[in-house]
């Protein structure tokens, strides 16, 4: 059953937005992942502070994973 027109049905924020572009300066590829801005700044210090989340394309997401691999492994061992 569909929600009636004009109802206050909640939608996820992604449903309202169209495809995002990568937040890394000089990259216009379509974003496939989003991270907290503080996490993304560990690998990309040049990210703008305009949003709370950083949208990353596949290439930059892989670069972030590679740059923060050791930190993430150490954090996981602390559990």
N, C-alpha and C positions, 0 to 999 in steps of 0.2 A: 504494500500500500504506500503510495507516494505521499509526501508531506503536502498539505494544502498550500496554495499560493500565499505569500506574505507571512508565513509562519516563521517563528524564530528558531528554526532548525539549525543546529550547529554544524558547521563545516570545518574541516581541517584547514589551516592556513594555506597549505599547498594547493588545495582545491580552488581557492580563489585566485591564486597567482598563476600566471602563465609560466612557461619555461624561463628559468633564471640563467644569466650569464655568469661566468666565472668571476669571482671578486678580485682576483690577482690583476694588478694593473697591466695593461697591454695584452690581455688575453680576452678574446671574445667568444671562446668556445662555450657550448652549453654545459651548465653545471649538472653533475650527476650525484653529488653528495653535498651536505652542508654540515659544518662543524661550528662549535662555539668559537667565537672570535679569538678568545685567549688561547685556545688550543691551536688554531691555525697560525697565530702569530709566532708560535714557537719555530715554525719553519719559514714563514713569509712575514718578515717584519714590516714590509711596505704596504700591508693591507690597510685600507681606510677604516676609520672608526665610525663610519656612518651607520652600521647595522650591528645587531647583537650576534648575528650568525654570519659565517663566511661561506659562500657557495663556491665549490671547487669543481673544476672539470676533471675528467679522468686522469689526465696527465699530471695535474697539480695535486690531486688526491694521492696518487702513487708517490709523488715526491714528498708529500707530507708524511706518509706512512714510513718511507725510507728514512727520513730525517729524524723521526721521533720513535723509531723502533726500540732502541735501547731504553729510553725513558718509559715507554709503555710496558716493556717486559719487566723492568724493575718494579713498576707500580703494581703489576699483576702479582708478582712474587710476595708483595707485602700483605696480601690478604691473609 
